[in-house]
Amino acid sequence: MFRLFPDLSEDLLLNLFHKGIHAQWSSRDLDWESPLVFTEAQCRSLGRILTPVYLGEQSAMLGAAAILPQMAEAGESTAQVYLCSFMMDEGRHFEALTRLYHHMKQEPIPIRQMPSMLRYHHRLRQGDRVDWVWGILISDLFAKNFYQMFAKSQPQALFGDMSRRVLQDESRHQAFADHYLKAAIRQLPEERLIALRIMRDDLLRIMETMHVQLREDADCIDLDGASFLEHLVTDISQHAVRIGLDQPPDGPGRRPRPAPLAKTVDLSSARPHHRPKSSGRRPQMAAPTEPAEDCDTCYLAAICHSRLARAVAR
């Protein structure tokens, strides 16, 4: 039952909502005359590598709209309010990346050429609101690690500036997910916790598949994809311990090791046997398979036209 006059008591989620209001920006705040710091070939590779992130922004917008009624029915009033600012953030990222594609004269990879992206975002859509928040946390950690490389390596360039602004939004998204999941996980039975771990491992396997497919493009812009995945696994492992999904492997209060989670992803097969000589400084990382079933009924087919689902199924 929806509450007409809910209790909006002060809490972290309401504070995150107000922080989001005061940190608004748009693509019109970016200096589109600033340099790209990419050659034409590197722009093409960046456009390809950005595709999973770009699709993720669209998926997050649509997913949040579907989860909002669930939070209302559960009486999670401040979570509802926060989620409205979350959708604004994702809409801003989607619009800014769309403009970046036009600015670079590039287009994303068609999903029929890389169906693992469709499987990834279909996997995010399975389950209830807790499953969705956990999947969004993993997706946001992927985006954070990606944007952080460019925000640090080229802060004065166009994409570096855009990345810095996106990271401010991502920090609020992660704070929301951590806070929400800490409370939710305490009430879940063991079988639900196992399902969340399986979801994490499924998403990481699909990420590895996407990395293998984009390895040449990563080399072109001097991005060490295998190292990226290793840092991401570490990041996800630390958050899993923080929210109570996993236990610290070294005892209470110690820094969790990523090894137990890393075993679920075979990164050795993703490492290139030969990497071209770098033409410049590689973007720096911040410290810290098998595809899922074909999804010919995924709602994302509507984004990519109905014929896409049939192409993926074939």
N, C-alpha and C positions, 0 to 999 in steps of 0.2 A: 504494500500500500504506500503510495507517495504521500509525503507529508507536506502540507501547504506551508506550514510555519516551522521549519526544522531548527534544531539547535546548532547554531554556527559558533560554537565556543572556540576561543583562541587555541590553536595548536600548530604543529609544524607545517601541516598541509596548507592551512590558511595563511601562514607567514610566507610560504613558498609562492602562493598565489599573488600576494602583494608584492613580493620581490619581482615576480614576472611582470607585473603591471609597470613597475618603475624601470624595468630593463628592456623596454620595447625598442626594436629597431626594424628596419626593412631594407630591401635591396636599394632603395633610393638614398640610403645613408652611406653606401659604398662609393668609393672613387673609381668609377669605371674607366678612367683615363690612366690609372696606375698600371704598371707593367704586369703581364702575366707570368713572365720568367719561364716560359715554356716555348719550345719550338713547335712547328706545326705538327710534327710527328708525335711529340710529347702531349700536345693538346688532344690528339686523337686517342692516345693511350689513357690519358687522364679521364676523358669522357667515357671510355669503356670501364675503367676501374670504378668510376663514380656511380655506375649504373645500379649496383646493389644498394648503395646508400640512398640514391635517388628514389628507387622503388620503396625503400624502407620508410621514407618520409610520407609517401602516399599511403602506405599500409598503416602507419601509425595514426594518421588522420582518420581513416575509415574505421580502424579498430577501436579507437577511443570513442567514436560516435556510437558504436555498438555496445561498448562496455558501460557507458554512462547510465543507461536505464538499470543495469544490474546493481550499480552502486546506489542508485536512488531507492530501489526496492529493498536493499540491505540497510537503508538508513544511514549510509556513509556520507553525510552532508558535506563535510569539508573536502572529502576526496572528490565529490562531484564538482565543487567549485574549482578546485585545483585543476581537474582534468580539462575544464574549459580553457584555461591558460595553456595547458599542454597542447591542445589542438591548435591554438593560435601559433605556438612555437613551430609546430610541425608544418603548418600552412606557410609560415614565413620561410622556413628552410626550403620547402618545395618550390616556392615562387622564386627565391634567390638562385637556387640551382638551375631552374628552368632558364632564367635569364643568363646564367653563366654559360649554359650550353649554347644558347644563341650567340653570345659574345665570342665564344671560341669557334663558332661555325661547326659544331659537332652535334651528334645525336647519341642517345643511350643505345645500348645493345638491344636489339629486338629479343623479347623473351623466348621466342621459338628457337633462337640460336643458343640460348643459355637457360634451359628449363629448370635448372637447379634453383634459380632465383624464385621461380613460382612455387617450387616445393618448400623453400625456406619460409616464405611469407604465408603459405597455406598452413605450415606447422605452427606459426605464431597464432593462428586463428582458432586452434583447437583448445577446448576446455572452457573453464569459467573465468571470472575476473582475476583470480589469483594466478592462474596459468598465464593469462594475458600480461599481467604486470611483470611476472618473471621473464617471459619472452621479450617484453619491451626493455627490461633491464639489460639482458644479454645483447639485444640489438643496439641499445644506446652505448654500451661499453665498446662494441665494435665501432660505432661512429666516433666515439670519443678518441679512441686510439688512432683512428684514421685522421681525423681533423687535427689532432695534436701535433702530428708530424709536420704538417704544413704551417701551422700557426707558429711553430718554433723555428723551422728552417727558412721561411721566407715571410717574416712578419710585415714587411713593407709592400709586398706584392698583393695583387687583387685577391687571389684565392687564399693567401695567408691571412689577410684581414677578415675575409668572410669566415674562415675557419675559426678565428679567435672569437668572433661574435657567436657563432653556433655553439662553441664550447661553453659559453656562459649559460646558454639554455640547457645544454646537456647536463651540467652540474646540478641544476634544479630537478631534472628528470630522474637522475640517479638518487638524489636525496629523497624524493618521493617514493621511488620503488623500494629503497632500503627500509624506509620507515613503514611503509604499508606491508611489506612482506614479513618484517620482523613480528608484527602483531598477528598476521594471518597464519604464519607457519606454526606458531605455538598452539593453534587450535586444530591443526590438520592431523589426521591419522597417518600411520607409517606408510600405508599404501599410496597415499597422495604424495608424500615426500619422495617416494621411489619414482612416481610418475614425473615429478618435477626434475629429478636427476636424469631420467631417460630423455626428457624433452631437451635439456641442456646438451646432452651428448648427441642427440639427433641434429640439433642446430649446428654444433661444431663440425660434425661430419659433412654437412652440406656446405659450410663455410670452406672447409678444406677442398671440396670439389670445385667451388667457385675460384679458389686461389689457383688451383692447377690450371683451370681454363684461362685465367688472366695472367699467368706467369710472365709471358713475353711482354705484356703491357707494363707490368710492375718493373721489369728490367729496364724498360725504355725510360721510365722516370726515376730510376735508381731507388726503387722501393723494395726492400728485402721482405718479401711476402712471408717466408718461413719464420723469420724473426718476429714479424707482425703477429702471426698466429700464436707463437710461443708467449709473447707478452699478453695477448688477449686471453689465453688460457689461464695465465697467472692471475690476471685481473678478475676473471670470472670466479676462479677458485677462492680468492680473498673475499669477494662479495658473498659467495655461498656460505662461507664460515660466518661472516658478519651477520647475515640474516637468520642464521640458525639451521640452514638446510644441511650443511656438513659440519662435522666436528673438527676442531683444530688438530692436525696430525701430530703436533709436537706438544700437546698439552695446553692447559688454560693459559691465556695471555701471551702465547708465543706467536710469531708470524707464521701463517700457514704455508706449507710447501705446495707447489702446484702439481707435484708428481702424480698423486692419485687421479686427478682430473685429466692430466696430460696423457695418461695411458689410454684414454678413450679415443684419442685422435692420433693417427699415425702421421706425424709431420715429416718423417724421413722421406716418404714418397713424394712430398711436395717440394723438396729442395731441388733446385736445378742442378744438373751435373756440371754445367758451365755457365758462369755469369759474365756478360760482356764487361769490359773495363769501364769503370765509372767515368762519366764525362763531367762530373761535378760532385758536390757534396750530397751525400745521401740524406734524405729526411731522417731525423733522429727520433727514435722511439722514446716514449716516456717510461720511467721505471714502473714499475708497477706498484675409399668410402663408398660407404654405400649410400646412394640417395634415398630419400623417403619415397613412399609410394606416389605414383602420378596422381595429380589432383585435378581431374577434369571437371570438378564442380566448384573449384575455388572461386570466391567472389572477385579475385583480382582479374579473372578472365574478362570481367566487364570493362576493366581499364584498358585491356589490350585487345578488345573486340572478341566477340563470341567464337570466332573461328580459331582463335589461339588455343582454347581448351581442347578442341578436337585435334589440333596439330600436335599438342603435347601428348595426348592420349595415344596417338599413333606412334 
